[in-house]
Each structure stands twice: as C-alpha cells, then as structure tokens.
C-alpha cells in the first residue's frame, strides 16, 4: 500500500506546477493549491503513518524536482526547494 502512495506522490511531484502561486489565472492557482494539499497529505501518510524515512524521502523529492529556480532567498534556496522545505517542515526542520 505505501509503495502505491509513494508512486502517486512522485508522479504528483514530477508534474507539479511550481509557480502556481504566482499565477494570475485563478483556476491555475486553485488547481496548484489542491495538488499541493494532496502532496502534503501523501507525505503525512508516508512519514507519520507508514514510518517512511523523512530525510530519505526529502532527498528523493528534491532529486525528482530537478534543478532549482534561481530566485534565491537568504539561505540560497530557490522557489522549488523552498516549497519542498515547507512540505517537509513538520517532519525534519
């Protein structure tokens, strides 16, 4: 069961619209918000319920997300990695 959840999560990350929150199109914003909520639910299921290793999963998600954007914050993270950090904050930060 957890393997299917992980496969679904990785597919959602692979197809995620990383900049939906900057969209002027409300439909794109709402869709991105829904997907991000589902991603967080799947992460919670895998980490808190199925006891997946949060740090290993974090690294897998970052690898899958690919190269970060270059809009770096004070910690040197671009948009993609800032979003991923928020997803994992309850578990490793």
Biopython code that builds the backbone (N, CA, C, O; Angstrom):
import numpy as np
from Bio.PDB.StructureBuilder import StructureBuilder

atoms = [
    (1, "UNK", "N", (0.815, -1.203, 0.000)),
    (1, "UNK", "CA", (0.000, 0.000, 0.000)),
    (1, "UNK", "C", (0.856, 1.263, 0.000)),
    (1, "UNK", "O", (0.604, 2.182, -0.779)),
    (2, "UNK", "N", (1.871, 1.314, 0.873)),
    (2, "UNK", "CA", (2.688, 2.523, 0.930)),
    (2, "UNK", "C", (3.477, 2.726, -0.363)),
    (2, "UNK", "O", (3.796, 3.857, -0.730)),
    (3, "UNK", "N", (3.788, 1.628, -1.050)),
    (3, "UNK", "CA", (4.513, 1.756, -2.318)),
    (3, "UNK", "C", (3.660, 2.478, -3.362)),
    (3, "UNK", "O", (4.183, 3.287, -4.129)),
    (4, "UNK", "N", (2.363, 2.198, -3.403)),
    (4, "UNK", "CA", (1.462, 2.883, -4.337)),
    (4, "UNK", "C", (1.329, 4.365, -3.964)),
    (4, "UNK", "O", (1.305, 5.227, -4.842)),
    (5, "UNK", "N", (1.244, 4.649, -2.696)),
    (5, "UNK", "CA", (1.152, 6.044, -2.245)),
    (5, "UNK", "C", (2.419, 6.796, -2.659)),
    (5, "UNK", "O", (2.352, 7.935, -3.122)),
    (6, "UNK", "N", (3.561, 6.151, -2.488)),
    (6, "UNK", "CA", (4.831, 6.783, -2.866)),
    (6, "UNK", "C", (4.904, 7.008, -4.369)),
    (6, "UNK", "O", (5.360, 8.060, -4.816)),
    (7, "UNK", "N", (4.463, 6.035, -5.149)),
    (7, "UNK", "CA", (4.451, 6.208, -6.606)),
    (7, "UNK", "C", (3.539, 7.362, -7.002)),
    (7, "UNK", "O", (3.892, 8.159, -7.871)),
    (8, "UNK", "N", (2.362, 7.460, -6.370)),
    (8, "UNK", "CA", (1.437, 8.562, -6.645)),
    (8, "UNK", "C", (2.069, 9.904, -6.273)),
    (8, "UNK", "O", (1.964, 10.877, -7.020)),
    (9, "UNK", "N", (2.722, 9.944, -5.116)),
    (9, "UNK", "CA", (3.392, 11.168, -4.673)),
    (9, "UNK", "C", (4.441, 11.610, -5.684)),
    (9, "UNK", "O", (4.478, 12.775, -6.080)),
    (10, "UNK", "N", (5.276, 10.694, -6.093)),
    (10, "UNK", "CA", (6.351, 11.041, -7.024)),
    (10, "UNK", "C", (5.798, 11.516, -8.363)),
    (10, "UNK", "O", (6.367, 12.412, -8.988)),
    (11, "UNK", "N", (4.706, 10.926, -8.802)),
    (11, "UNK", "CA", (4.073, 11.375, -10.041)),
    (11, "UNK", "C", (3.541, 12.804, -9.874)),
    (11, "UNK", "O", (3.666, 13.629, -10.779)),
    (12, "UNK", "N", (2.950, 13.086, -8.714)),
    (12, "UNK", "CA", (2.429, 14.435, -8.463)),
    (12, "UNK", "C", (3.566, 15.457, -8.403)),
    (12, "UNK", "O", (3.432, 16.564, -8.925)),
    (13, "UNK", "N", (4.667, 15.095, -7.777)),
    (13, "UNK", "CA", (5.825, 16.000, -7.702)),
    (13, "UNK", "C", (6.383, 16.239, -9.097)),
    (13, "UNK", "O", (6.715, 17.368, -9.458)),
    (14, "UNK", "N", (6.484, 15.178, -9.872)),
    (14, "UNK", "CA", (7.029, 15.273, -11.234)),
    (14, "UNK", "C", (6.219, 16.259, -12.084)),
    (14, "UNK", "O", (6.785, 16.988, -12.899)),
    (15, "UNK", "N", (4.901, 16.280, -11.895)),
    (15, "UNK", "CA", (4.030, 17.113, -12.734)),
    (15, "UNK", "C", (3.619, 18.433, -12.066)),
    (15, "UNK", "O", (2.842, 19.197, -12.638)),
    (16, "UNK", "N", (4.135, 18.704, -10.866)),
    (16, "UNK", "CA", (3.703, 19.871, -10.094)),
    (16, "UNK", "C", (4.040, 21.185, -10.796)),
    (16, "UNK", "O", (5.117, 21.333, -11.373)),
    (17, "UNK", "N", (3.115, 22.130, -10.740)),
    (17, "UNK", "CA", (3.325, 23.487, -11.247)),
    (17, "UNK", "C", (3.939, 24.300, -10.107)),
    (17, "UNK", "O", (3.226, 24.808, -9.241)),
    (18, "UNK", "N", (5.254, 24.415, -10.116)),
    (18, "UNK", "CA", (5.980, 25.027, -9.001)),
    (18, "UNK", "C", (5.678, 26.506, -8.817)),
    (18, "UNK", "O", (5.908, 27.047, -7.735)),
    (19, "UNK", "N", (5.180, 27.156, -9.824)),
    (19, "UNK", "CA", (4.939, 28.604, -9.707)),
    (19, "UNK", "C", (3.451, 28.959, -9.719)),
    (19, "UNK", "O", (3.087, 30.094, -10.027)),
    (20, "UNK", "N", (2.586, 27.985, -9.383)),
    (20, "UNK", "CA", (1.140, 28.234, -9.429)),
    (20, "UNK", "C", (0.737, 29.421, -8.564)),
    (20, "UNK", "O", (-0.203, 30.140, -8.904)),
    (21, "UNK", "N", (1.434, 29.638, -7.451)),
    (21, "UNK", "CA", (1.033, 30.696, -6.516)),
    (21, "UNK", "C", (1.253, 32.096, -7.076)),
    (21, "UNK", "O", (0.794, 33.080, -6.496)),
    (22, "UNK", "N", (1.953, 32.185, -8.200)),
    (22, "UNK", "CA", (2.181, 33.480, -8.839)),
    (22, "UNK", "C", (1.276, 33.700, -10.047)),
    (22, "UNK", "O", (1.382, 34.718, -10.732)),
    (23, "UNK", "N", (0.398, 32.756, -10.302)),
    (23, "UNK", "CA", (-0.452, 32.832, -11.481)),
    (23, "UNK", "C", (-1.547, 33.881, -11.332)),
    (23, "UNK", "O", (-2.119, 34.060, -10.257)),
    (24, "UNK", "N", (-1.821, 34.563, -12.427)),
    (24, "UNK", "CA", (-2.950, 35.492, -12.468)),
    (24, "UNK", "C", (-4.254, 34.765, -12.752)),
    (24, "UNK", "O", (-5.336, 35.324, -12.571)),
    (25, "UNK", "N", (-4.151, 33.525, -13.194)),
    (25, "UNK", "CA", (-5.310, 32.707, -13.521)),
    (25, "UNK", "C", (-5.770, 31.980, -12.250)),
    (25, "UNK", "O", (-5.056, 31.121, -11.732)),
    (26, "UNK", "N", (-6.939, 32.319, -11.760)),
    (26, "UNK", "CA", (-7.445, 31.746, -10.512)),
    (26, "UNK", "C", (-7.597, 30.234, -10.608)),
    (26, "UNK", "O", (-7.398, 29.531, -9.617)),
    (27, "UNK", "N", (-7.947, 29.721, -11.787)),
    (27, "UNK", "CA", (-8.078, 28.262, -11.939)),
    (27, "UNK", "C", (-6.735, 27.567, -11.746)),
    (27, "UNK", "O", (-6.661, 26.515, -11.110)),
    (28, "UNK", "N", (-5.687, 28.151, -12.289)),
    (28, "UNK", "CA", (-4.343, 27.579, -12.122)),
    (28, "UNK", "C", (-3.928, 27.634, -10.654)),
    (28, "UNK", "O", (-3.337, 26.688, -10.133)),
    (29, "UNK", "N", (-4.238, 28.737, -10.000)),
    (29, "UNK", "CA", (-3.916, 28.885, -8.587)),
    (29, "UNK", "C", (-4.654, 27.845, -7.747)),
    (29, "UNK", "O", (-4.056, 27.190, -6.894)),
    (30, "UNK", "N", (-5.946, 27.699, -7.990)),
    (30, "UNK", "CA", (-6.741, 26.733, -7.221)),
    (30, "UNK", "C", (-6.289, 25.303, -7.476)),
    (30, "UNK", "O", (-6.205, 24.507, -6.541)),
    (31, "UNK", "N", (-5.998, 24.969, -8.724)),
    (31, "UNK", "CA", (-5.518, 23.624, -9.060)),
    (31, "UNK", "C", (-4.179, 23.357, -8.376)),
    (31, "UNK", "O", (-3.981, 22.290, -7.795)),
    (32, "UNK", "N", (-3.268, 24.313, -8.441)),
    (32, "UNK", "CA", (-1.973, 24.155, -7.789)),
    (32, "UNK", "C", (-2.116, 23.989, -6.289)),
    (32, "UNK", "O", (-1.408, 23.186, -5.681)),
    (33, "UNK", "N", (-3.024, 24.738, -5.687)),
    (33, "UNK", "CA", (-3.278, 24.632, -4.246)),
    (33, "UNK", "C", (-3.813, 23.251, -3.887)),
    (33, "UNK", "O", (-3.394, 22.652, -2.897)),
    (34, "UNK", "N", (-4.741, 22.750, -4.698)),
    (34, "UNK", "CA", (-5.310, 21.414, -4.449)),
    (34, "UNK", "C", (-4.232, 20.331, -4.542)),
    (34, "UNK", "O", (-4.152, 19.442, -3.694)),
    (35, "UNK", "N", (-3.418, 20.421, -5.572)),
    (35, "UNK", "CA", (-2.364, 19.422, -5.761)),
    (35, "UNK", "C", (-1.368, 19.488, -4.608)),
    (35, "UNK", "O", (-0.946, 18.456, -4.088)),
    (36, "UNK", "N", (-0.995, 20.693, -4.214)),
    (36, "UNK", "CA", (-0.043, 20.824, -3.112)),
    (36, "UNK", "C", (-0.618, 20.254, -1.809)),
    (36, "UNK", "O", (0.109, 19.644, -1.025)),
    (37, "UNK", "N", (-1.893, 20.449, -1.583)),
    (37, "UNK", "CA", (-2.531, 19.873, -0.393)),
    (37, "UNK", "C", (-2.488, 18.346, -0.452)),
    (37, "UNK", "O", (-2.207, 17.694, 0.554)),
    (38, "UNK", "N", (-2.762, 17.776, -1.619)),
    (38, "UNK", "CA", (-2.703, 16.318, -1.782)),
    (38, "UNK", "C", (-1.283, 15.790, -1.576)),
    (38, "UNK", "O", (-1.091, 14.729, -0.981)),
    (39, "UNK", "N", (-0.295, 16.526, -2.066)),
    (39, "UNK", "CA", (1.091, 16.133, -1.860)),
    (39, "UNK", "C", (1.399, 16.087, -0.366)),
    (39, "UNK", "O", (2.007, 15.132, 0.116)),
    (40, "UNK", "N", (0.983, 17.107, 0.356)),
    (40, "UNK", "CA", (1.222, 17.141, 1.806)),
    (40, "UNK", "C", (0.505, 16.006, 2.524)),
    (40, "UNK", "O", (1.041, 15.441, 3.477)),
    (41, "UNK", "N", (-0.702, 15.668, 2.078)),
    (41, "UNK", "CA", (-1.430, 14.542, 2.679)),
    (41, "UNK", "C", (-0.697, 13.227, 2.437)),
    (41, "UNK", "O", (-0.606, 12.391, 3.336)),
    (42, "UNK", "N", (-0.178, 13.041, 1.230)),
    (42, "UNK", "CA", (0.553, 11.812, 0.918)),
    (42, "UNK", "C", (1.855, 11.745, 1.723)),
    (42, "UNK", "O", (2.235, 10.675, 2.199)),
    (43, "UNK", "N", (2.528, 12.869, 1.872)),
    (43, "UNK", "CA", (3.738, 12.894, 2.696)),
    (43, "UNK", "C", (3.424, 12.509, 4.137)),
    (43, "UNK", "O", (4.151, 11.729, 4.752)),
    (44, "UNK", "N", (2.343, 13.056, 4.667)),
    (44, "UNK", "CA", (1.954, 12.735, 6.032)),
    (44, "UNK", "C", (1.659, 11.241, 6.173)),
    (44, "UNK", "O", (2.074, 10.603, 7.141)),
    (45, "UNK", "N", (0.949, 10.703, 5.209)),
    (45, "UNK", "CA", (0.621, 9.275, 5.242)),
    (45, "UNK", "C", (1.895, 8.432, 5.225)),
    (45, "UNK", "O", (2.026, 7.474, 5.988)),
    (46, "UNK", "N", (2.824, 8.793, 4.357)),
    (46, "UNK", "CA", (4.052, 8.002, 4.250)),
    (46, "UNK", "C", (4.949, 8.147, 5.476)),
    (46, "UNK", "O", (5.495, 7.159, 5.966)),
    (47, "UNK", "N", (5.101, 9.362, 5.968)),
    (47, "UNK", "CA", (6.060, 9.607, 7.051)),
    (47, "UNK", "C", (5.460, 9.326, 8.424)),
    (47, "UNK", "O", (6.067, 8.621, 9.230)),
    (48, "UNK", "N", (4.289, 9.864, 8.697)),
    (48, "UNK", "CA", (3.712, 9.752, 10.040)),
    (48, "UNK", "C", (2.997, 8.425, 10.278)),
    (48, "UNK", "O", (2.967, 7.932, 11.405)),
    (49, "UNK", "N", (2.427, 7.850, 9.236)),
    (49, "UNK", "CA", (1.652, 6.623, 9.422)),
    (49, "UNK", "C", (2.460, 5.384, 9.032)),
    (49, "UNK", "O", (2.531, 4.416, 9.789)),
    (50, "UNK", "N", (3.068, 5.425, 7.840)),
    (50, "UNK", "CA", (3.824, 4.262, 7.360)),
    (50, "UNK", "C", (5.289, 4.291, 7.778)),
    (50, "UNK", "O", (6.041, 3.369, 7.466)),
    (51, "UNK", "N", (5.693, 5.333, 8.474)),
    (51, "UNK", "CA", (7.037, 5.458, 9.035)),
    (51, "UNK", "C", (8.167, 5.414, 8.006)),
    (51, "UNK", "O", (9.227, 4.840, 8.254)),
    (52, "UNK", "N", (7.922, 6.030, 6.853)),
    (52, "UNK", "CA", (9.000, 6.180, 5.864)),
    (52, "UNK", "C", (10.046, 7.131, 6.443)),
    (52, "UNK", "O", (9.720, 7.980, 7.273)),
    (53, "UNK", "N", (11.279, 6.994, 6.018)),
    (53, "UNK", "CA", (12.371, 7.871, 6.440)),
    (53, "UNK", "C", (12.175, 9.241, 5.793)),
    (53, "UNK", "O", (12.277, 9.377, 4.573)),
    (54, "UNK", "N", (11.894, 10.249, 6.609)),
    (54, "UNK", "CA", (11.576, 11.587, 6.098)),
    (54, "UNK", "C", (12.745, 12.204, 5.338)),
    (54, "UNK", "O", (12.546, 12.817, 4.289)),
    (55, "UNK", "N", (13.958, 12.050, 5.854)),
    (55, "UNK", "CA", (15.110, 12.648, 5.176)),
    (55, "UNK", "C", (15.386, 11.982, 3.831)),
    (55, "UNK", "O", (15.717, 12.660, 2.858)),
    (56, "UNK", "N", (15.255, 10.693, 3.774)),
    (56, "UNK", "CA", (15.457, 9.987, 2.501)),
    (56, "UNK", "C", (14.393, 10.398, 1.490)),
    (56, "UNK", "O", (14.695, 10.614, 0.317)),
    (57, "UNK", "N", (13.162, 10.504, 1.942)),
    (57, "UNK", "CA", (12.067, 10.925, 1.061)),
    (57, "UNK", "C", (12.272, 12.368, 0.599)),
    (57, "UNK", "O", (12.037, 12.692, -0.565)),
    (58, "UNK", "N", (12.709, 13.223, 1.508)),
    (58, "UNK", "CA", (13.020, 14.621, 1.176)),
    (58, "UNK", "C", (14.059, 14.676, 0.049)),
    (58, "UNK", "O", (13.890, 15.419, -0.918)),
    (59, "UNK", "N", (15.112, 13.902, 0.174)),
    (59, "UNK", "CA", (16.151, 13.894, -0.856)),
    (59, "UNK", "C", (15.635, 13.351, -2.181)),
    (59, "UNK", "O", (16.003, 13.851, -3.243)),
    (60, "UNK", "N", (14.783, 12.328, -2.124)),
    (60, "UNK", "CA", (14.182, 11.783, -3.356)),
    (60, "UNK", "C", (13.326, 12.827, -4.056)),
    (60, "UNK", "O", (13.392, 12.986, -5.275)),
    (61, "UNK", "N", (12.515, 13.542, -3.266)),
    (61, "UNK", "CA", (11.633, 14.565, -3.841)),
    (61, "UNK", "C", (12.463, 15.688, -4.456)),
    (61, "UNK", "O", (12.158, 16.150, -5.556)),
    (62, "UNK", "N", (13.504, 16.131, -3.763)),
    (62, "UNK", "CA", (14.368, 17.180, -4.315)),
    (62, "UNK", "C", (15.027, 16.724, -5.609)),
    (62, "UNK", "O", (15.091, 17.481, -6.577)),
    (63, "UNK", "N", (15.518, 15.481, -5.625)),
    (63, "UNK", "CA", (16.137, 14.956, -6.847)),
    (63, "UNK", "C", (15.137, 14.919, -7.994)),
    (63, "UNK", "O", (15.458, 15.285, -9.124)),
    (64, "UNK", "N", (13.936, 14.478, -7.694)),
    (64, "UNK", "CA", (12.902, 14.384, -8.718)),
    (64, "UNK", "C", (12.486, 15.767, -9.218)),
    (64, "UNK", "O", (12.207, 15.936, -10.405)),
    (65, "UNK", "N", (12.442, 16.751, -8.328)),
    (65, "UNK", "CA", (12.050, 18.109, -8.708)),
    (65, "UNK", "C", (13.049, 18.731, -9.671)),
    (65, "UNK", "O", (12.704, 19.616, -10.454)),
    (66, "UNK", "N", (14.273, 18.267, -9.608)),
    (66, "UNK", "CA", (15.279, 18.758, -10.542)),
    (66, "UNK", "C", (15.908, 20.069, -10.107)),
    (66, "UNK", "O", (15.804, 20.480, -8.952)),
    (67, "UNK", "N", (16.552, 20.704, -11.045)),
    (67, "UNK", "CA", (17.271, 21.940, -10.788)),
    (67, "UNK", "C", (16.332, 22.991, -10.218)),
    (67, "UNK", "O", (15.221, 23.191, -10.710)),
    (68, "UNK", "N", (16.796, 23.648, -9.185)),
    (68, "UNK", "CA", (16.000, 24.683, -8.530)),
    (68, "UNK", "C", (15.972, 25.943, -9.393)),
    (68, "UNK", "O", (16.834, 26.139, -10.250)),
    (69, "UNK", "N", (14.987, 26.784, -9.160)),
    (69, "UNK", "CA", (14.944, 28.087, -9.800)),
    (69, "UNK", "C", (16.035, 28.968, -9.199)),
    (69, "UNK", "O", (16.589, 28.636, -8.150)),
    (70, "UNK", "N", (16.345, 30.071, -9.841)),
    (70, "UNK", "CA", (17.459, 30.912, -9.395)),
    (70, "UNK", "C", (17.013, 32.142, -8.618)),
    (70, "UNK", "O", (17.782, 33.092, -8.478)),
    (71, "UNK", "N", (15.804, 32.142, -8.120)),
    (71, "UNK", "CA", (15.323, 33.274, -7.305)),
    (71, "UNK", "C", (15.662, 33.000, -5.831)),
    (71, "UNK", "O", (14.770, 32.815, -5.003)),
    (72, "UNK", "N", (16.937, 32.978, -5.527)),
    (72, "UNK", "CA", (17.427, 32.529, -4.230)),
    (72, "UNK", "C", (17.021, 33.439, -3.080)),
    (72, "UNK", "O", (16.987, 34.663, -3.204)),
    (73, "UNK", "N", (16.716, 32.800, -1.966)),
    (73, "UNK", "CA", (16.444, 33.552, -0.740)),
    (73, "UNK", "C", (17.752, 33.692, 0.050)),
    (73, "UNK", "O", (18.824, 33.351, -0.451)),
    (74, "UNK", "N", (17.659, 34.184, 1.263)),
    (74, "UNK", "CA", (18.864, 34.425, 2.063)),
    (74, "UNK", "C", (19.592, 33.132, 2.431)),
    (74, "UNK", "O", (20.764, 33.169, 2.807)),
    (75, "UNK", "N", (18.908, 31.992, 2.327)),
    (75, "UNK", "CA", (19.529, 30.698, 2.625)),
    (75, "UNK", "C", (20.032, 30.000, 1.359)),
    (75, "UNK", "O", (20.519, 28.871, 1.423)),
    (76, "UNK", "N", (19.915, 30.671, 0.214)),
    (76, "UNK", "CA", (20.398, 30.108, -1.036)),
    (76, "UNK", "C", (19.469, 29.121, -1.701)),
    (76, "UNK", "O", (19.899, 28.351, -2.560)),
    (77, "UNK", "N", (18.196, 29.127, -1.319)),
    (77, "UNK", "CA", (17.222, 28.207, -1.906)),
    (77, "UNK", "C", (16.326, 28.956, -2.888)),
    (77, "UNK", "O", (15.885, 30.073, -2.621)),
    (78, "UNK", "N", (16.069, 28.324, -4.020)),
    (78, "UNK", "CA", (15.131, 28.862, -4.987)),
    (78, "UNK", "C", (13.714, 28.417, -4.660)),
    (78, "UNK", "O", (13.485, 27.735, -3.660)),
    (79, "UNK", "N", (12.770, 28.801, -5.500)),
    (79, "UNK", "CA", (11.351, 28.540, -5.259)),
    (79, "UNK", "C", (11.047, 27.061, -5.029)),
    (79, "UNK", "O", (10.368, 26.715, -4.062)),
    (80, "UNK", "N", (11.536, 26.194, -5.897)),
    (80, "UNK", "CA", (11.225, 24.757, -5.762)),
    (80, "UNK", "C", (11.638, 24.226, -4.396)),
    (80, "UNK", "O", (10.855, 23.564, -3.715)),
    (81, "UNK", "N", (12.864, 24.518, -4.005)),
    (81, "UNK", "CA", (13.374, 23.963, -2.756)),
    (81, "UNK", "C", (12.730, 24.617, -1.542)),
    (81, "UNK", "O", (12.598, 23.979, -0.498)),
    (82, "UNK", "N", (12.330, 25.870, -1.661)),
    (82, "UNK", "CA", (11.589, 26.499, -0.556)),
    (82, "UNK", "C", (10.242, 25.812, -0.376)),
    (82, "UNK", "O", (9.822, 25.563, 0.754)),
    (83, "UNK", "N", (9.560, 25.502, -1.479)),
    (83, "UNK", "CA", (8.269, 24.805, -1.411)),
    (83, "UNK", "C", (8.450, 23.423, -0.792)),
    (83, "UNK", "O", (7.687, 23.033, 0.093)),
    (84, "UNK", "N", (9.447, 22.688, -1.249)),
    (84, "UNK", "CA", (9.704, 21.347, -0.714)),
    (84, "UNK", "C", (10.027, 21.424, 0.777)),
    (84, "UNK", "O", (9.573, 20.584, 1.554)),
    (85, "UNK", "N", (10.801, 22.416, 1.174)),
    (85, "UNK", "CA", (11.115, 22.571, 2.600)),
    (85, "UNK", "C", (9.859, 22.782, 3.430)),
    (85, "UNK", "O", (9.761, 22.265, 4.543)),
    (86, "UNK", "N", (8.902, 23.530, 2.907)),
    (86, "UNK", "CA", (7.636, 23.743, 3.620)),
    (86, "UNK", "C", (6.881, 22.425, 3.750)),
    (86, "UNK", "O", (6.313, 22.145, 4.806)),
    (87, "UNK", "N", (6.866, 21.618, 2.703)),
    (87, "UNK", "CA", (6.173, 20.327, 2.757)),
    (87, "UNK", "C", (6.744, 19.442, 3.862)),
    (87, "UNK", "O", (6.006, 18.738, 4.551)),
    (88, "UNK", "N", (8.062, 19.487, 4.021)),
    (88, "UNK", "CA", (8.715, 18.593, 4.975)),
    (88, "UNK", "C", (8.945, 19.211, 6.352)),
    (88, "UNK", "O", (9.447, 18.541, 7.255)),
    (89, "UNK", "N", (8.588, 20.458, 6.517)),
    (89, "UNK", "CA", (8.843, 21.156, 7.789)),
    (89, "UNK", "C", (8.318, 20.410, 9.017)),
    (89, "UNK", "O", (9.020, 20.354, 10.027)),
    (90, "UNK", "N", (7.122, 19.838, 8.972)),
    (90, "UNK", "CA", (6.639, 19.133, 10.171)),
    (90, "UNK", "C", (7.460, 17.882, 10.539)),
    (90, "UNK", "O", (7.321, 17.348, 11.640)),
    (91, "UNK", "N", (8.295, 17.431, 9.632)),
    (91, "UNK", "CA", (8.968, 16.157, 9.846)),
    (91, "UNK", "C", (10.485, 16.254, 10.043)),
    (91, "UNK", "O", (11.062, 15.430, 10.753)),
    (92, "UNK", "N", (11.138, 17.244, 9.428)),
    (92, "UNK", "CA", (12.600, 17.283, 9.545)),
    (92, "UNK", "C", (13.178, 18.660, 9.822)),
    (92, "UNK", "O", (14.384, 18.754, 10.048)),
    (93, "UNK", "N", (12.424, 19.700, 9.820)),
    (93, "UNK", "CA", (13.007, 21.035, 10.061)),
    (93, "UNK", "C", (12.570, 21.588, 11.387)),
    (93, "UNK", "O", (12.961, 22.696, 11.753)),
]
sb = StructureBuilder()
sb.init_structure("model")
sb.init_model(0)
sb.init_chain("A")
sb.init_seg("    ")
for serial, (resi, resn, name, xyz) in enumerate(atoms, 1):
    if name == "N":
        sb.init_residue(resn, " ", resi, " ")
    sb.init_atom(name, np.array(xyz, "f"), 0.0, 1.0, " ", f" {name:<3s}", serial, name[0])
structure = sb.get_structure()
